[in-house]
């Protein structure tokens, strides 16, 4: 019941530790490169990365 038009990625690195592949926001390109290798298109990755979040904010807080 969803898909790339519904998913959004956020970062919350407060209070986590360990040997993480994505240890900070600077590592987020690793995730997006992995999504591309898995077959996601550039447009789908943009929706997951930020477009869906922007759409929801605009829907919830119209000008």
N, CA, C, O and CB atoms as a CASP TS submission, in Angstrom:
PFRMAT TS
TARGET T0000
AUTHOR 0000-0000-0000
METHOD Language model
MODEL 1
PARENT N/A
ATOM      1  N   UNK     1       0.824  -1.185   0.000  1.00  0.00           N
ATOM      2  CA  UNK     1       0.000   0.000   0.000  1.00  0.00           C
ATOM      3  C   UNK     1       0.865   1.245   0.000  1.00  0.00           C
ATOM      4  O   UNK     1       0.608   2.140   0.805  1.00  0.00           O
ATOM      5  CB  UNK     1      -0.936   0.000   1.195  1.00  0.00           C
ATOM      6  N   UNK     2       1.795   1.351  -0.783  1.00  0.00           N
ATOM      7  CA  UNK     2       2.646   2.524  -0.779  1.00  0.00           C
ATOM      8  C   UNK     2       3.640   2.418  -1.901  1.00  0.00           C
ATOM      9  O   UNK     2       3.321   1.927  -2.984  1.00  0.00           O
ATOM     10  CB  UNK     2       3.359   2.689   0.563  1.00  0.00           C
ATOM     11  N   UNK     3       4.781   2.853  -1.659  1.00  0.00           N
ATOM     12  CA  UNK     3       5.843   2.812  -2.645  1.00  0.00           C
ATOM     13  C   UNK     3       6.688   4.046  -2.553  1.00  0.00           C
ATOM     14  O   UNK     3       6.721   4.716  -1.520  1.00  0.00           O
ATOM     15  CB  UNK     3       5.283   2.664  -4.038  1.00  0.00           C
ATOM     16  N   UNK     4       7.377   4.352  -3.639  1.00  0.00           N
ATOM     17  CA  UNK     4       8.312   5.475  -3.611  1.00  0.00           C
ATOM     18  C   UNK     4       7.622   6.807  -3.446  1.00  0.00           C
ATOM     19  O   UNK     4       8.288   7.796  -3.137  1.00  0.00           O
ATOM     20  CB  UNK     4       9.129   5.495  -4.862  1.00  0.00           C
ATOM     21  N   UNK     5       6.317   6.881  -3.637  1.00  0.00           N
ATOM     22  CA  UNK     5       5.579   8.127  -3.418  1.00  0.00           C
ATOM     23  C   UNK     5       5.219   8.315  -1.945  1.00  0.00           C
ATOM     24  O   UNK     5       4.698   9.362  -1.560  1.00  0.00           O
ATOM     25  CB  UNK     5       4.310   8.146  -4.272  1.00  0.00           C
ATOM     26  N   UNK     6       5.497   7.298  -1.120  1.00  0.00           N
ATOM     27  CA  UNK     6       5.130   7.361   0.300  1.00  0.00           C
ATOM     28  C   UNK     6       6.335   7.346   1.225  1.00  0.00           C
ATOM     29  O   UNK     6       6.264   7.883   2.331  1.00  0.00           O
ATOM     30  CB  UNK     6       4.223   6.210   0.646  1.00  0.00           C
ATOM     31  N   UNK     7       7.419   6.755   0.808  1.00  0.00           N
ATOM     32  CA  UNK     7       8.584   6.595   1.671  1.00  0.00           C
ATOM     33  C   UNK     7       9.407   7.871   1.732  1.00  0.00           C
ATOM     34  O   UNK     7       9.475   8.635   0.769  1.00  0.00           O
ATOM     35  CB  UNK     7       9.449   5.441   1.185  1.00  0.00           C
ATOM     36  N   UNK     8      10.031   8.085   2.887  1.00  0.00           N
ATOM     37  CA  UNK     8      10.944   9.216   3.055  1.00  0.00           C
ATOM     38  C   UNK     8      12.039   8.812   4.035  1.00  0.00           C
ATOM     39  O   UNK     8      11.796   8.087   4.999  1.00  0.00           O
ATOM     40  CB  UNK     8      10.186  10.490   3.557  1.00  0.00           C
ATOM     41  N   UNK     9      13.231   9.291   3.770  1.00  0.00           N
ATOM     42  CA  UNK     9      14.377   8.983   4.617  1.00  0.00           C
ATOM     43  C   UNK     9      14.670  10.182   5.513  1.00  0.00           C
ATOM     44  O   UNK     9      14.718  11.322   5.052  1.00  0.00           O
ATOM     45  CB  UNK     9      15.621   8.614   3.761  1.00  0.00           C
ATOM     46  N   UNK    10      14.860   9.913   6.767  1.00  0.00           N
ATOM     47  CA  UNK    10      15.271  10.946   7.694  1.00  0.00           C
ATOM     48  C   UNK    10      16.513  10.485   8.426  1.00  0.00           C
ATOM     49  O   UNK    10      16.850   9.301   8.401  1.00  0.00           O
ATOM     50  CB  UNK    10      14.143  11.286   8.683  1.00  0.00           C
ATOM     51  N   UNK    11      17.188  11.402   9.070  1.00  0.00           N
ATOM     52  CA  UNK    11      18.369  11.029   9.840  1.00  0.00           C
ATOM     53  C   UNK    11      18.180  11.460  11.278  1.00  0.00           C
ATOM     54  O   UNK    11      17.689  12.553  11.564  1.00  0.00           O
ATOM     55  CB  UNK    11      19.650  11.658   9.243  1.00  0.00           C
ATOM     56  N   UNK    12      18.573  10.593  12.157  1.00  0.00           N
ATOM     57  CA  UNK    12      18.536  10.889  13.586  1.00  0.00           C
ATOM     58  C   UNK    12      19.710  10.144  14.202  1.00  0.00           C
ATOM     59  O   UNK    12      19.590   8.980  14.587  1.00  0.00           O
ATOM     60  CB  UNK    12      17.155  10.469  14.251  1.00  0.00           C
ATOM     61  N   UNK    13      20.823  10.813  14.291  1.00  0.00           N
ATOM     62  CA  UNK    13      22.033  10.168  14.771  1.00  0.00           C
ATOM     63  C   UNK    13      22.316  10.455  16.241  1.00  0.00           C
ATOM     64  O   UNK    13      23.391  10.120  16.738  1.00  0.00           O
ATOM     65  CB  UNK    13      23.200  10.605  13.940  1.00  0.00           C
ATOM     66  N   UNK    14      21.371  11.068  16.940  1.00  0.00           N
ATOM     67  CA  UNK    14      21.557  11.343  18.361  1.00  0.00           C
ATOM     68  C   UNK    14      21.442  10.057  19.164  1.00  0.00           C
ATOM     69  O   UNK    14      20.428   9.363  19.104  1.00  0.00           O
ATOM     70  CB  UNK    14      20.531  12.375  18.855  1.00  0.00           C
ATOM     71  N   UNK    15      22.479   9.752  19.907  1.00  0.00           N
ATOM     72  CA  UNK    15      22.402   8.637  20.841  1.00  0.00           C
ATOM     73  C   UNK    15      22.657   7.269  20.254  1.00  0.00           C
ATOM     74  O   UNK    15      22.422   6.266  20.927  1.00  0.00           O
ATOM     75  CB  UNK    15      21.092   8.631  21.463  1.00  0.00           C
ATOM     76  N   UNK    16      23.133   7.189  19.012  1.00  0.00           N
ATOM     77  CA  UNK    16      23.452   5.873  18.469  1.00  0.00           C
ATOM     78  C   UNK    16      24.958   5.736  18.381  1.00  0.00           C
ATOM     79  O   UNK    16      25.685   6.720  18.252  1.00  0.00           O
ATOM     80  CB  UNK    16      22.795   5.661  17.079  1.00  0.00           C
ATOM     81  N   UNK    17      25.405   4.506  18.453  1.00  0.00           N
ATOM     82  CA  UNK    17      26.831   4.255  18.335  1.00  0.00           C
ATOM     83  C   UNK    17      27.022   2.872  17.739  1.00  0.00           C
ATOM     84  O   UNK    17      26.067   2.113  17.573  1.00  0.00           O
ATOM     85  CB  UNK    17      27.547   4.379  19.712  1.00  0.00           C
ATOM     86  N   UNK    18      28.241   2.563  17.429  1.00  0.00           N
ATOM     87  CA  UNK    18      28.549   1.260  16.876  1.00  0.00           C
ATOM     88  C   UNK    18      29.298   1.402  15.569  1.00  0.00           C
ATOM     89  O   UNK    18      29.633   2.507  15.144  1.00  0.00           O
ATOM     90  CB  UNK    18      27.281   0.449  16.676  1.00  0.00           C
ATOM     91  N   UNK    19      29.551   0.293  14.949  1.00  0.00           N
ATOM     92  CA  UNK    19      30.240   0.259  13.667  1.00  0.00           C
ATOM     93  C   UNK    19      29.185   0.365  12.564  1.00  0.00           C
ATOM     94  O   UNK    19      28.740  -0.644  12.017  1.00  0.00           O
ATOM     95  CB  UNK    19      31.100  -1.048  13.514  1.00  0.00           C
ATOM     96  N   UNK    20      28.800   1.582  12.252  1.00  0.00           N
ATOM     97  CA  UNK    20      27.691   1.833  11.331  1.00  0.00           C
ATOM     98  C   UNK    20      28.203   2.135   9.934  1.00  0.00           C
ATOM     99  O   UNK    20      29.201   2.838   9.773  1.00  0.00           O
ATOM    100  CB  UNK    20      26.828   2.990  11.834  1.00  0.00           C
ATOM    101  N   UNK    21      27.524   1.607   8.922  1.00  0.00           N
ATOM    102  CA  UNK    21      27.886   1.931   7.545  1.00  0.00           C
ATOM    103  C   UNK    21      27.510   3.373   7.212  1.00  0.00           C
ATOM    104  O   UNK    21      28.196   4.036   6.433  1.00  0.00           O
ATOM    105  CB  UNK    21      27.200   0.965   6.569  1.00  0.00           C
ATOM    106  N   UNK    22      26.428   3.849   7.800  1.00  0.00           N
ATOM    107  CA  UNK    22      26.011   5.240   7.643  1.00  0.00           C
ATOM    108  C   UNK    22      26.038   5.847   9.040  1.00  0.00           C
ATOM    109  O   UNK    22      25.078   5.739   9.803  1.00  0.00           O
ATOM    110  CB  UNK    22      24.572   5.366   6.968  1.00  0.00           C
ATOM    111  N   UNK    23      27.164   6.490   9.357  1.00  0.00           N
ATOM    112  CA  UNK    23      27.392   6.973  10.718  1.00  0.00           C
ATOM    113  C   UNK    23      27.051   8.443  10.891  1.00  0.00           C
ATOM    114  O   UNK    23      27.002   8.943  12.015  1.00  0.00           O
ATOM    115  CB  UNK    23      28.823   6.748  11.106  1.00  0.00           C
ATOM    116  N   UNK    24      26.812   9.141   9.779  1.00  0.00           N
ATOM    117  CA  UNK    24      26.481  10.558   9.859  1.00  0.00           C
ATOM    118  C   UNK    24      25.750  10.948   8.575  1.00  0.00           C
ATOM    119  O   UNK    24      25.737  10.180   7.613  1.00  0.00           O
ATOM    120  CB  UNK    24      27.766  11.434  10.069  1.00  0.00           C
ATOM    121  N   UNK    25      25.149  12.121   8.555  1.00  0.00           N
ATOM    122  CA  UNK    25      24.486  12.573   7.319  1.00  0.00           C
ATOM    123  C   UNK    25      25.440  12.629   6.120  1.00  0.00           C
ATOM    124  O   UNK    25      24.997  12.534   4.975  1.00  0.00           O
ATOM    125  CB  UNK    25      23.869  13.949   7.539  1.00  0.00           C
ATOM    126  N   UNK    26      26.726  12.779   6.372  1.00  0.00           N
ATOM    127  CA  UNK    26      27.699  12.812   5.277  1.00  0.00           C
ATOM    128  C   UNK    26      27.781  11.483   4.534  1.00  0.00           C
ATOM    129  O   UNK    26      28.266  11.432   3.404  1.00  0.00           O
ATOM    130  CB  UNK    26      29.068  13.180   5.811  1.00  0.00           C
ATOM    131  N   UNK    27      27.310  10.414   5.160  1.00  0.00           N
ATOM    132  CA  UNK    27      27.353   9.091   4.549  1.00  0.00           C
ATOM    133  C   UNK    27      26.095   8.736   3.766  1.00  0.00           C
ATOM    134  O   UNK    27      26.023   7.658   3.177  1.00  0.00           O
ATOM    135  CB  UNK    27      27.580   8.065   5.603  1.00  0.00           C
ATOM    136  N   UNK    28      25.108   9.619   3.749  1.00  0.00           N
ATOM    137  CA  UNK    28      23.845   9.305   3.071  1.00  0.00           C
ATOM    138  C   UNK    28      24.012   8.973   1.587  1.00  0.00           C
ATOM    139  O   UNK    28      23.233   8.170   1.073  1.00  0.00           O
ATOM    140  CB  UNK    28      22.895  10.464   3.213  1.00  0.00           C
ATOM    141  N   UNK    29      24.987   9.545   0.870  1.00  0.00           N
ATOM    142  CA  UNK    29      25.164   9.135  -0.525  1.00  0.00           C
ATOM    143  C   UNK    29      25.378   7.629  -0.697  1.00  0.00           C
ATOM    144  O   UNK    29      25.031   7.066  -1.734  1.00  0.00           O
ATOM    145  CB  UNK    29      26.332   9.872  -1.120  1.00  0.00           C
ATOM    146  N   UNK    30      25.947   6.984   0.313  1.00  0.00           N
ATOM    147  CA  UNK    30      26.109   5.526   0.251  1.00  0.00           C
ATOM    148  C   UNK    30      24.758   4.836   0.099  1.00  0.00           C
ATOM    149  O   UNK    30      24.614   3.894  -0.680  1.00  0.00           O
ATOM    150  CB  UNK    30      26.829   5.007   1.511  1.00  0.00           C
ATOM    151  N   UNK    31      23.773   5.314   0.850  1.00  0.00           N
ATOM    152  CA  UNK    31      22.435   4.732   0.780  1.00  0.00           C
ATOM    153  C   UNK    31      21.831   4.947  -0.601  1.00  0.00           C
ATOM    154  O   UNK    31      21.273   4.022  -1.192  1.00  0.00           O
ATOM    155  CB  UNK    31      21.525   5.337   1.858  1.00  0.00           C
ATOM    156  N   UNK    32      21.943   6.166  -1.111  1.00  0.00           N
ATOM    157  CA  UNK    32      21.339   6.475  -2.396  1.00  0.00           C
ATOM    158  C   UNK    32      22.043   5.746  -3.539  1.00  0.00           C
ATOM    159  O   UNK    32      21.394   5.349  -4.507  1.00  0.00           O
ATOM    160  CB  UNK    32      21.368   7.975  -2.638  1.00  0.00           C
ATOM    161  N   UNK    33      23.352   5.566  -3.442  1.00  0.00           N
ATOM    162  CA  UNK    33      24.078   4.776  -4.437  1.00  0.00           C
ATOM    163  C   UNK    33      23.616   3.323  -4.395  1.00  0.00           C
ATOM    164  O   UNK    33      23.468   2.682  -5.435  1.00  0.00           O
ATOM    165  CB  UNK    33      25.603   4.862  -4.199  1.00  0.00           C
ATOM    166  N   UNK    34      23.394   2.818  -3.208  1.00  0.00           N
ATOM    167  CA  UNK    34      22.924   1.441  -3.050  1.00  0.00           C
ATOM    168  C   UNK    34      21.522   1.267  -3.635  1.00  0.00           C
ATOM    169  O   UNK    34      21.223   0.244  -4.250  1.00  0.00           O
ATOM    170  CB  UNK    34      22.929   1.043  -1.567  1.00  0.00           C
ATOM    171  N   UNK    35      20.667   2.271  -3.440  1.00  0.00           N
ATOM    172  CA  UNK    35      19.329   2.208  -4.036  1.00  0.00           C
ATOM    173  C   UNK    35      19.421   2.195  -5.563  1.00  0.00           C
ATOM    174  O   UNK    35      18.675   1.472  -6.221  1.00  0.00           O
ATOM    175  CB  UNK    35      18.469   3.402  -3.562  1.00  0.00           C
ATOM    176  N   UNK    36      20.327   2.987  -6.124  1.00  0.00           N
ATOM    177  CA  UNK    36      20.508   3.019  -7.580  1.00  0.00           C
ATOM    178  C   UNK    36      20.988   1.667  -8.099  1.00  0.00           C
ATOM    179  O   UNK    36      20.496   1.180  -9.118  1.00  0.00           O
ATOM    180  CB  UNK    36      21.508   4.122  -7.974  1.00  0.00           C
ATOM    181  N   UNK    37      21.936   1.068  -7.408  1.00  0.00           N
ATOM    182  CA  UNK    37      22.438  -0.252  -7.802  1.00  0.00           C
ATOM    183  C   UNK    37      21.323  -1.296  -7.724  1.00  0.00           C
ATOM    184  O   UNK    37      21.303  -2.254  -8.496  1.00  0.00           O
ATOM    185  CB  UNK    37      23.626  -0.670  -6.906  1.00  0.00           C
ATOM    186  N   UNK    38      20.401  -1.101  -6.788  1.00  0.00           N
ATOM    187  CA  UNK    38      19.283  -2.043  -6.616  1.00  0.00           C
ATOM    188  C   UNK    38      18.181  -1.839  -7.646  1.00  0.00           C
ATOM    189  O   UNK    38      17.217  -2.604  -7.677  1.00  0.00           O
ATOM    190  CB  UNK    38      18.699  -1.905  -5.223  1.00  0.00           C
ATOM    191  N   UNK    39      18.312  -0.805  -8.502  1.00  0.00           N
ATOM    192  CA  UNK    39      17.350  -0.622  -9.573  1.00  0.00           C
ATOM    193  C   UNK    39      16.414   0.553  -9.442  1.00  0.00           C
ATOM    194  O   UNK    39      15.558   0.751 -10.304  1.00  0.00           O
ATOM    195  CB  UNK    39      16.561  -1.812  -9.693  1.00  0.00           C
ATOM    196  N   UNK    40      16.548   1.341  -8.394  1.00  0.00           N
ATOM    197  CA  UNK    40      15.714   2.532  -8.259  1.00  0.00           C
ATOM    198  C   UNK    40      16.185   3.590  -9.255  1.00  0.00           C
ATOM    199  O   UNK    40      17.385   3.751  -9.476  1.00  0.00           O
ATOM    200  CB  UNK    40      15.760   3.084  -6.803  1.00  0.00           C
ATOM    201  N   UNK    41      15.248   4.297  -9.844  1.00  0.00           N
ATOM    202  CA  UNK    41      15.603   5.363 -10.774  1.00  0.00           C
ATOM    203  C   UNK    41      16.018   6.609  -9.989  1.00  0.00           C
ATOM    204  O   UNK    41      15.766   6.714  -8.789  1.00  0.00           O
ATOM    205  CB  UNK    41      14.418   5.683 -11.727  1.00  0.00           C
ATOM    206  N   UNK    42      16.657   7.547 -10.687  1.00  0.00           N
ATOM    207  CA  UNK    42      17.060   8.802 -10.039  1.00  0.00           C
ATOM    208  C   UNK    42      15.843   9.536  -9.488  1.00  0.00           C
ATOM    209  O   UNK    42      15.905  10.099  -8.395  1.00  0.00           O
ATOM    210  CB  UNK    42      17.821   9.707 -11.031  1.00  0.00           C
ATOM    211  N   UNK    43      14.740   9.537 -10.228  1.00  0.00           N
ATOM    212  CA  UNK    43      13.520  10.216  -9.767  1.00  0.00           C
ATOM    213  C   UNK    43      12.957   9.536  -8.519  1.00  0.00           C
ATOM    214  O   UNK    43      12.520  10.218  -7.591  1.00  0.00           O
ATOM    215  CB  UNK    43      12.455  10.232 -10.887  1.00  0.00           C
ATOM    216  N   UNK    44      12.961   8.218  -8.485  1.00  0.00           N
ATOM    217  CA  UNK    44      12.473   7.492  -7.307  1.00  0.00           C
ATOM    218  C   UNK    44      13.340   7.805  -6.084  1.00  0.00           C
ATOM    219  O   UNK    44      12.823   7.994  -4.983  1.00  0.00           O
ATOM    220  CB  UNK    44      12.458   5.968  -7.576  1.00  0.00           C
ATOM    221  N   UNK    45      14.651   7.858  -6.284  1.00  0.00           N
ATOM    222  CA  UNK    45      15.557   8.161  -5.178  1.00  0.00           C
ATOM    223  C   UNK    45      15.333   9.576  -4.675  1.00  0.00           C
ATOM    224  O   UNK    45      15.366   9.811  -3.467  1.00  0.00           O
ATOM    225  CB  UNK    45      17.016   7.976  -5.608  1.00  0.00           C
ATOM    226  N   UNK    46      15.107  10.526  -5.576  1.00  0.00           N
ATOM    227  CA  UNK    46      14.817  11.897  -5.149  1.00  0.00           C
ATOM    228  C   UNK    46      13.535  11.961  -4.327  1.00  0.00           C
ATOM    229  O   UNK    46      13.465  12.704  -3.348  1.00  0.00           O
ATOM    230  CB  UNK    46      14.705  12.822  -6.363  1.00  0.00           C
ATOM    231  N   UNK    47      12.517  11.188  -4.715  1.00  0.00           N
ATOM    232  CA  UNK    47      11.283  11.171  -3.924  1.00  0.00           C
ATOM    233  C   UNK    47      11.556  10.656  -2.515  1.00  0.00           C
ATOM    234  O   UNK    47      11.096  11.237  -1.532  1.00  0.00           O
ATOM    235  CB  UNK    47      10.211  10.300  -4.611  1.00  0.00           C
ATOM    236  N   UNK    48      12.300   9.571  -2.425  1.00  0.00           N
ATOM    237  CA  UNK    48      12.616   8.992  -1.119  1.00  0.00           C
ATOM    238  C   UNK    48      13.508   9.934  -0.314  1.00  0.00           C
ATOM    239  O   UNK    48      13.343  10.057   0.900  1.00  0.00           O
ATOM    240  CB  UNK    48      13.302   7.623  -1.286  1.00  0.00           C
ATOM    241  N   UNK    49      14.449  10.599  -0.979  1.00  0.00           N
ATOM    242  CA  UNK    49      15.432  11.436  -0.289  1.00  0.00           C
ATOM    243  C   UNK    49      14.836  12.734   0.239  1.00  0.00           C
ATOM    244  O   UNK    49      15.174  13.166   1.341  1.00  0.00           O
ATOM    245  CB  UNK    49      16.577  11.752  -1.215  1.00  0.00           C
ATOM    246  N   UNK    50      13.935  13.371  -0.550  1.00  0.00           N
ATOM    247  CA  UNK    50      13.448  14.670  -0.079  1.00  0.00           C
ATOM    248  C   UNK    50      12.107  15.112  -0.657  1.00  0.00           C
ATOM    249  O   UNK    50      11.381  15.854   0.005  1.00  0.00           O
ATOM    250  CB  UNK    50      14.456  15.701  -0.390  1.00  0.00           C
ATOM    251  N   UNK    51      11.758  14.688  -1.854  1.00  0.00           N
ATOM    252  CA  UNK    51      10.540  15.208  -2.477  1.00  0.00           C
ATOM    253  C   UNK    51       9.281  14.834  -1.711  1.00  0.00           C
ATOM    254  O   UNK    51       8.376  15.659  -1.585  1.00  0.00           O
ATOM    255  CB  UNK    51      10.434  14.706  -3.892  1.00  0.00           C
ATOM    256  N   UNK    52       9.199  13.620  -1.201  1.00  0.00           N
ATOM    257  CA  UNK    52       8.003  13.218  -0.457  1.00  0.00           C
ATOM    258  C   UNK    52       7.847  14.032   0.818  1.00  0.00           C
ATOM    259  O   UNK    52       6.736  14.420   1.178  1.00  0.00           O
ATOM    260  CB  UNK    52       8.060  11.730  -0.121  1.00  0.00           C
ATOM    261  N   UNK    53       8.952  14.289   1.498  1.00  0.00           N
ATOM    262  CA  UNK    53       8.897  15.101   2.717  1.00  0.00           C
ATOM    263  C   UNK    53       8.423  16.509   2.400  1.00  0.00           C
ATOM    264  O   UNK    53       7.581  17.056   3.112  1.00  0.00           O
ATOM    265  CB  UNK    53      10.273  15.149   3.402  1.00  0.00           C
ATOM    266  N   UNK    54       8.956  17.102   1.335  1.00  0.00           N
ATOM    267  CA  UNK    54       8.527  18.457   0.949  1.00  0.00           C
ATOM    268  C   UNK    54       7.043  18.492   0.608  1.00  0.00           C
ATOM    269  O   UNK    54       6.341  19.439   0.964  1.00  0.00           O
ATOM    270  CB  UNK    54       9.347  18.958  -0.248  1.00  0.00           C
ATOM    271  N   UNK    55       6.572  17.467  -0.077  1.00  0.00           N
ATOM    272  CA  UNK    55       5.151  17.416  -0.441  1.00  0.00           C
ATOM    273  C   UNK    55       4.278  17.374   0.805  1.00  0.00           C
ATOM    274  O   UNK    55       3.280  18.089   0.887  1.00  0.00           O
ATOM    275  CB  UNK    55       4.862  16.193  -1.330  1.00  0.00           C
ATOM    276  N   UNK    56       4.642  16.551   1.763  1.00  0.00           N
ATOM    277  CA  UNK    56       3.846  16.432   2.988  1.00  0.00           C
ATOM    278  C   UNK    56       3.861  17.745   3.757  1.00  0.00           C
ATOM    279  O   UNK    56       2.820  18.176   4.253  1.00  0.00           O
ATOM    280  CB  UNK    56       4.377  15.286   3.875  1.00  0.00           C
ATOM    281  N   UNK    57       5.009  18.385   3.866  1.00  0.00           N
ATOM    282  CA  UNK    57       5.083  19.667   4.578  1.00  0.00           C
ATOM    283  C   UNK    57       4.186  20.693   3.900  1.00  0.00           C
ATOM    284  O   UNK    57       3.468  21.433   4.573  1.00  0.00           O
ATOM    285  CB  UNK    57       6.542  20.182   4.636  1.00  0.00           C
ATOM    286  N   UNK    58       4.224  20.742   2.575  1.00  0.00           N
ATOM    287  CA  UNK    58       3.369  21.697   1.851  1.00  0.00           C
ATOM    288  C   UNK    58       1.884  21.376   2.033  1.00  0.00           C
ATOM    289  O   UNK    58       1.056  22.282   2.126  1.00  0.00           O
ATOM    290  CB  UNK    58       3.720  21.695   0.355  1.00  0.00           C
ATOM    291  N   UNK    59       1.552  20.079   2.084  1.00  0.00           N
ATOM    292  CA  UNK    59       0.153  19.688   2.281  1.00  0.00           C
ATOM    293  C   UNK    59      -0.340  20.046   3.692  1.00  0.00           C
ATOM    294  O   UNK    59      -1.480  20.475   3.871  1.00  0.00           O
ATOM    295  CB  UNK    59      -0.013  18.177   2.034  1.00  0.00           C
ATOM    296  N   UNK    60       0.520  19.866   4.670  1.00  0.00           N
ATOM    297  CA  UNK    60       0.146  20.092   6.064  1.00  0.00           C
ATOM    298  C   UNK    60       0.173  21.583   6.426  1.00  0.00           C
ATOM    299  O   UNK    60      -0.656  22.063   7.200  1.00  0.00           O
ATOM    300  CB  UNK    60       1.082  19.313   6.989  1.00  0.00           C
ATOM    301  N   UNK    61       1.127  22.290   5.860  1.00  0.00           N
ATOM    302  CA  UNK    61       1.290  23.711   6.149  1.00  0.00           C
ATOM    303  C   UNK    61       1.176  24.544   4.868  1.00  0.00           C
ATOM    304  O   UNK    61       2.171  25.096   4.398  1.00  0.00           O
ATOM    305  CB  UNK    61       2.645  23.966   6.832  1.00  0.00           C
ATOM    306  N   UNK    62      -0.024  24.634   4.307  1.00  0.00           N
ATOM    307  CA  UNK    62      -0.167  25.411   3.067  1.00  0.00           C
ATOM    308  C   UNK    62       0.123  26.892   3.322  1.00  0.00           C
ATOM    309  O   UNK    62      -0.040  27.396   4.434  1.00  0.00           O
ATOM    310  CB  UNK    62      -1.591  25.240   2.480  1.00  0.00           C
ATOM    311  N   UNK    63       0.548  27.556   2.283  1.00  0.00           N
ATOM    312  CA  UNK    63       0.869  28.996   2.419  1.00  0.00           C
ATOM    313  C   UNK    63      -0.373  29.825   2.581  1.00  0.00           C
ATOM    314  O   UNK    63      -0.287  31.046   2.708  1.00  0.00           O
ATOM    315  CB  UNK    63       1.652  29.494   1.213  1.00  0.00           C
TER
END
